């Protein structure tokens, strides 16, 4: 019984472990300024309010580049 509960606990925790806050660094080639895009806040463990990829995409559309590239 304990082994089953441990297995269930591990399987439930795996998706939450994969949703850790990623960090993406972007650099402005004109000024050399660097910015860290991080996941900010969560509605729940699985749904972020603003993801680091959304932030990086916004900066890249303004001419920033992923770092290191």
Number of C-alpha atoms within 10 A of each C-alpha: 6 7 8 9 10 11 12 11 11 11 11 11 11 10 12 12 11 11 14 12 16 14 15 18 17 24 20 17 11 8 8 10 10 15 18 15 21 18 20 13 13 14 9 9 13 12 11 16 10 15 19 19 15 13 19 22 16 12 18 15 9 10 13 22 18 16 13 8 6
